[in-house]
Structure formats: C-alpha cells, structure tokens
C-alpha cells in the first residue's frame, strides 16, 4: 500500500489526512513509533476477545515528511486487510476504530478530508 494525501479504511467513505500542523513529538506522544525508514507507525489491537493474537489491528503509518499516510485494518499478523464495514460481525470493532480515529483528530494528528 502506497502513501496517500487522503486515505480511507477499506469499505469506509470517511477520508482522513495528516494535520498540516502536526509535529513529530505529537505523533510520539500519541503512541506512534518511528520506523527504520523514518516513518511513524501506530498499530493498535481492536479486538478484545483475541485468542493467540488472532485479533484485528488498526494500522496508521505517517510518512517521514508528515504529509502523507496509510490507513488499514488488518488481521492479527498484519498480512491481510479486513473490511470491518461489511456485516454486523465487526460492529464493536467499528466503534473502537471510530473512537481511535476521532481521538487522533481531536489531538491534532489527523483531520477529516
């Protein structure tokens, strides 16, 4: 998955972009970790009933220039993208993802596009 100016989760119509005023320390304060390439990645497990790390993860990666991002919800091992917006099976996870994204908007990391 390539970096984009505006990104949306698979199955969602809501798009997000990096807040133009965000700083590296703001990302670190909100749980992002710097990768070897200088990008910032946030990976949070969204499933409370996970067994053997089989849960669903929200992954957000911000480019090292702080201008582009990647958004995805993946399987526990991070290999497959999951569409949490199809059916009622992921209702609780959708709520947690929405809460997490809204929290990042409130803290000035992301903004709705």
Secondary structure, 3 states (H helix, E strand, C coil): CCCECCEECCCCCCEEEECCCCCHHHHHHCCCEECCCCCEEEEEECCCCCCCCCCEEEEEEECCCCCCEEEEEEECCCCCECCCCCCCCCHHHHHHHHHHHHHHHHCCCEEEC
